[in-house]
Amino acid sequence: MTENWEQAESLRLKQLYRLVQCLNWSIVLLSSWDQLSYHHSALIFLAALLVYQLLTFSIYVYCATSPWLKTSGVIVGFVDGVIAGLLLKLIEFDYALSLGIVISFSIVYLRPPKTLALTAICGIFTTILSARSFSLPSVLVTGVIQSVALTLLMSFFLIYSILKHREYAALAGKLEDQSVVNGDLELRIFRISKYLSPVLRKAIVAGKDVCVTAQEKPLTIFFSDMQGFSRLSEALSSEQLTWVVNSYLTEMSEIVFRFGGTLDKVIGDSLMVFFGDPNSRGTKEDATACACMAIAMNKAMEALKQRWVAKGISSPPSLRMGINSGTCKVGNFGTENRLEYTVLGSAVNLASHLEAAAEANEIILSEHTYNLVKDRVYCIKKPAVQIKGFLDSVIIYKAVDIYKNGDLSQDISPQSVSSIRYPDDHNPLSRGKNK
């Protein structure tokens, strides 16, 4: 729409320019007809100029949608250049009047598109160079004629200034409207972003297609909930319960985001997190980051429980967590009206069952996850458990702590865990820290 409006303004300016040139020709020729020996060709040329005015006007008004309009514009531009060149030769390059003609021509044609500008300039130079080979007539412009012609040109400059002012005012208004729209969109995006994890939000804002169709990828899935939360919720008032849940979710979600996890679901006191999509640092690094996140959550939960006890909440609940790694289907699942970015597969089900099998303050790993993190996370093997839906017993491990320079770390708080160095001097949490 903006392009069409600018094109219409450009056509009006060109048509006004041709009208001014035609008037200048008429004034110069008729006032100097005696110098041309009253030759009838001057009148024929003026009549041709009038026909040319009507012809160009008809082309742009009645053939605006024609496919050859662009080609005709190039031809008209060349003819305009020829007419301007003939006028310059006729007045013998009178300094003041020639300067006005050149400026008016430049205003109209020294602008995009470049093809049209070059064609019009070629028209002027072709005429001026041809004048040396053909004996074209010249006239002496009197002061009165010069003043009238310059007045016409000044009027053209004034109208041009008014048109440009209108154009700039319209563009400024559209820019202001667009700024209001952009501000409203930014506010909406900010509000929507609260429901998305930072990793997913950054991918969407960057214009990436985050699993438009489901695909299989190796992921590490984490589940957690608070053991004894249902009993606690019945004993607390609504205000106390709200404060407990909000403080818990705020603390845990910050740890999730720091370690680069994707927070999939929050259902009451339960969290579902996965590592490996939309960004992955490698299967082993994703699993290590997830295990370290769980250990950090366990330490942070101890500090939370102390705060709850200080507020008069006796017997606060404890965390239990389950982690499993495996190939999952990740993408957008749901209906045409509502999609949910999540993961599906047996690896997800196993992680959920491991969390249910965990005891208070326990982090249970599957054997697959253990094999990925055993060089960096100290684990204790536990008796195999029978999981519903799995034929064989599942070998599980309990994650205890992480190694720091070959020894168990003494500090695994959320504030310090991202600076822990591993035996191979490669910190899987460095990306989360930099983010």
N, C-alpha and C positions, 0 to 999 in steps of 0.2 A: 504493500500500500504506500509506504514511504517512497519507494522507487518510482511508482507511477506518478505520485505528486510532484517529485523533483523533475521527472521527464516533462510533465505538463508545463511547469514553470520555465523550463529550458526552451520549449517550443514557443511559448508566449514571447520570451525574450528575443528569439530569432526572428519571429514575425514582426515584432516592433522594430528591430534593427533594419529589416528589409523596407519597412514603411518609411523610416527616416532616410535611408539611402535613396529611395525612390523620390522623396520630396526634395532632397538635396540635388539630385539629378535634374528634377523639373525646374528648380530655381536657377541652377547654373545654366542649363541649356536655354531656357526661355529668356533669361536676362542677357544671354550672350548670343542669341540667335543671329543678330546682325553680324557678329564676328565670324559666324559660320556661313555667311552669305545666304542666310535664310534657306538653308538646304533642307529639303523635306525629310531627309534621313533622320534628322534630330527628332522630329515629331513621331516618326515610325518607331524609333528607339524608345521614346517615352511611352508609346502605346504598348510596346512589347514589355516594358517594365511593369505596367499596370496588369497586363495579362499574367506575367510571372508572379505577381503578388497574389492574384486570385488562384492561380494554379497551385502554388505552395500551400496556401491556406486550405484549399480543398483536399490536398493530399493528407495533411495532418489531421483534418477534422473528420473526413469521411472514409479515410483508409487507415485509421489508427491501428486496426488489428490485422492489416494486410501483411503477409510474410515478406513482401519486398519493400516494406517501409524503410528498413535499415539501408538497403541499397539506394533507394531514392534519396535518403538523407545525405549520403555521400555525394551523390550527383548535385544536389541542391547546394551543398557546402562548396563544391568546386565552382559552381556558377556564381555564388555569392562572392567568392574570391575574385573571379574574373570581373564582376561588376565593380567591386571596390578598386581593383587595379586600373580599370578604364577611367574611373572618376579621378584617381590620383594623376593619371596621365593627362586628362582633360584640363585640370586646373594647374598644370605645370608644376605640380608638387608645391603649391602654395603652403608656406611653412605652418601657419596656424591651423588652416582648414585640414591640411594633410595630417597633422598631428591628431586632430580630433577624430578623423576617419580611422586612422590606425588604432587609436585607443578603443574606439567603439568596436572595431573588428576584433581586437584582442579580447575584450570583455566577453564577447559572444563565443568565440571559437577557441581561445587558448584555455580549454578546460576539457576534461574527459568527455567522450572517448577520444583517444589519441588519433585514431584513424581519421575521424572527421576533421580534427584540427589540422593534421598534415595535408589533407585534401584541400581544405580551404586556403591554406598558405600556398600550396602549389598553384592554385588558381590565380592568386595575386602575382606571384613571381613569373608565371607563364605569360600573363598579360604584359607585365613591365618589360620582360625580355623580348617579347614579340613586337613591342612598340618600336624597337630599334630597326626591325626589318620592314615594318609597314608604316606608312606615313599617316599616323593617326592625328586628328585635329587637336589643337590646344586653344584655350581661351584665357583671357586676362580677367581675373576675378576682382571686381571692385570692392571697396570697403563695405558698402551697404550689403552686397550679396554675401560677403564673408561673414558679416555680423549676423545675418538671418540664418545662414547655414550653421554657424557656431551655436546660435540660440537653440536650433533644433537638436544639435548634438548634446548640448547641456541639458536639455529636457530629457533626452534619452538617458543620460547619466543619472539624472534625478529619479526617473522611473525605475532604472535598474537598482538604485540604492533602496528604493521603497520595496521592490520585489525581494531583494536580498534580506532586508530587515524582516519582512514577513516570513521568509524561509527560515531565518535563524530563530525567530520567535516561535514558529511552529515546532522546530527541532528541539528548542529549549523546553517547550511544553511537553513534548513527547518524552524527553529525557527525564523530566520531573515526574511524569506519570509512571515511567518505567522504574524510577528509583523507589517510588511508593510501592509498586508491585514487588520489586526485589526485596524491599524491607519486610513486606508482609510474608513473602516466601521464606526469607531467612528466619523470621520468627516462628513460622510453622515448622520449618526443618529443625529448629532448636527444640521445639516441643516434642516433635516426633523422635528426635535423637535420644530422648530420655528412655525410650522403649527399645533401643538398640545398643548392642555392645560397641565400644569405640572402634574395634577392628572392622566390624561390619559397616558401621556408619562411615568410616573413612573410605572404604571400598565403594560404597554407593555414591557418596559425594564426588569421588574422583571419576565417576562415570563408568565404573567397571560393572560388567554383568556378573553378579554374584550367584553362580550356579543357577542360571535361568532354567536349565534342565538338570534333573538329578544325575549325578555321576558317582562312580565308586572311587573312594579314596581311603588310604590308610589313616585312621584317626585314633586319638586317645580320648576316651569318654570318662567323665567324672560325675558321680552322683553323691549327694550328701543330704542329711537331714539331722534334726535335733532329737535325740532319744529322750522320750518322756515329755515331749512338747505338748501333746494333747492333754495330759494330766495337768501340766502347768497352766495351759490356757484356760482351763475351767476354774482354777484357783485365783487368777488375776482379774482385776477390773479391766474394762476396755481400754482405759488410758494407759495402764501399766503394760498390757499386752501389746498395744501399738508401739510403745517406746521400746520394748524388748525386741520385737520383730524388726522394727526400723533400724535400730542400732546394730542388730545382727546382720541384716541384709546389706546395710551400708558398708560395714567392715569387710564382709566376705566379698562383695562385688568389687570393691577397690583392689583387693588382692587378686581376684580373677583378672581384672583389666591390666594390672601391673605385669602379670606373667604372660599376657598376650592370649588369654583364653577367650573363647566365644561363649558368652552367657546365653544358653539356649532357652531355658525355662526357669521361672521362679513360681513354685506352687506352694503357697503357705510358707513353711520353713524349709522346703526342699529346693535344692539347686541342681540344675543339670548344666554341665559345662563340657565343651569339647575343644580339642586342640588339633590343628592341621588344616583348617579351612576357615575363612577364605585365604589365609596366608599360612604357609608351613615353613618351618626351619629344618625339616627333615624328620623322619619317623622317630628316630632315637631322641632327638632334641625336644620334640613335642612331648613325648612321654616323660622325659626328665623334668621338663617345665611343669607338667601337670602334677607329678609326684611332689616336687618342691612346693608347688602351690598348696597342695593338701597339707603338707607339714607346716607351712606358714599359717594356714587356717587353724590348725590345731593349736599352735602357740597363741594366735590371736584370740581364740575362743577362751583360753584360760584367763586372759586379761579381761575379756568381756564378762566372764562369770564373776570375777572379783567385783566389777562395777555393779553387776546386778545384785550381788549379795549386799554391797554397801547401800543399795537402795531398798533393802528390806525384802528382797526376793530370795526365799530359802530354797534349797535344793534345785539350783538352776540346771537346765538340761545340758547334755554333752553331745558333741558331734560324733557322727559315725559316717565313714566315707568309703566308697568303692570305686576302683579304677580298673579299666580294661582297655586294651588296644586291639585294633583289628580293622578289617576292611568294612566300610559302611557306605550306604547310599546317602549322599548329602545333596540338598537342593531345596527347591520350593515345592512344598506339598500342600494340598488343600483343594479349595474350590475355585471357580472363576471369580468369585466375589472376595475371597479372602485366602491368601497364601501364607504359609508359615515356613520360615527358613529353619530347617531342622535336619536331624540325622536319623536314619532307620537301619535296622539290621540286628542280627543275633548278637553282635558285639555290644550293642547298646543294651540289649536285654540282660546280658551277663553282667555288665557294669552295675545295672540297677539291682540285680539279685545279690551281687557282692556287697553293695551298700547295706542291703537288708540283713545280710549275714554278719555284718561287722558289729562289734561291741562298742561300748562307750569309749570315746577318745581313740578309736582304732581306724587305721587306714588300710584297707584290704586291697591288694593287687592281684591280678590274675598272673598266671605263669608267663604269658606273653609279655605283659608289661614289665614284669620282674626282669626278664632277660634283656629288655631294652635299657633299664635304669640301674641294674645291679652294680655297675662300675662306679656309680656316683651316689647311690642311695643305699643306706644300710637297711637290710630287710631281714626278718625272721620268718622261717618257713612254719606254716601252721598245718594242722591236720586237714586233709582234703575234705571238701564238703560236697554234698549232693544238691545240685541245683535243678529245680523243676524245669523240664524241657530239654535237659541235657542227659544223655544216656550214661556217660562216664562221670565219675567223681571229678570235681574241679580242684586242681592244685592251686593253693592260694598262699600269699605271703603278706606279712604285716610290715608296712613301711615305718621305720623308727626315726631316722635322722638322715642327714646328708653328710657326705665326706667333705672335709676342708683340708687340703694339703695332706691327704692320706689319713687324717684322723677325723673322728666325728666332730662336727661343729658344736660349739658351746652356745652360739647365738643364732637362732633361726627366726627371729622376729620379723614381721613384715617390713620393718624399716631397714633391716640389714641383710635380708636373704638375697637381694639382687646383687650384692657385692661379693658373694661367696665365690672363691676360685676352686676349680676342680683339678684333679690330678693331671688331666691332659691340657690344662691351662686354657680350656675353652669354656666360656660361661654361656650356657644356653639361655640365660635370662637377659643377656645384654641387649637384645632387641626390645624386649619389654621395658627395660630401663630407659633406653633411649627414647622410646615412644612417650 
